[in-house]
Amino acid sequence: MPKAASPEAAAQRAGPRKREAVTLLAEKLARATAAVVTDYRGLTVKQLEDLRNQMRAQGMEYVVVKNTLARRAALEAGVADFGSALTGPVGLALGFGELAAPAKLLGDYYRLNRRLPVVAGWVEGTVLDARGVQSLAELPPRAALLAQLAGTLQSPLTQLAAGLSSILSNLAATLDAYRAKLETA
C-alpha cells in the first residue's frame, strides 16, 4: 500500500483502533497541564507497572504509544510543536494538576533506579528539552513559591511600617523634650 500523501489521508486510512487511540490520547493531551517524554527502554514490566501506580496515586498517567499516533494526537490536541519531541521509543507522563509534578516524580524515579531518562517535555504550550524539564523538577512546590512571593511582597510593607513608627516615636520624643523645656523656662 503506498504511503499517504498527507496526515489527514493517513488518519483516514488508519484502522478504528488506531483512530480511537489517537482520539483518546488527544483528549488527554488537551486536558494535561504538562507532559514529559521519557525513554522507557530497559524497564521491566514490573518496574513500568510500579511507575504507573506511583503516577496514578498522584493523579498523573504514564502511557506508551507509537510515535506516529502520538504526533497525530498532539496535532489534534493543538500542541503540534510537541510532536517534534517524539522520536525513538518513548513513553509519555501526563500531569493534570501542578505543572512540575510529573517532572519531579520522574526525576526521583531516575535517581533511584537509573532508568527512564527524560528526553523532553511540554508545559502549557511550551516544549522543553531535557534540561528544561530538569529545571522544572528542581522548582520548589507551588505553595512554597507562593509563600516566597508573599514574603517578598510583605517585606517592603514591614520596612515602611517600621520606618513610619520610628519617625512617629522620634517626633513624640522631640515634642516631649520641647514640652519639658517650656515647663522649666
Order of alpha helices (4+ residues) and beta strands (2+ residues): alpha-alpha-beta-alpha-beta-alpha-beta-alpha-beta-beta-alpha-alpha
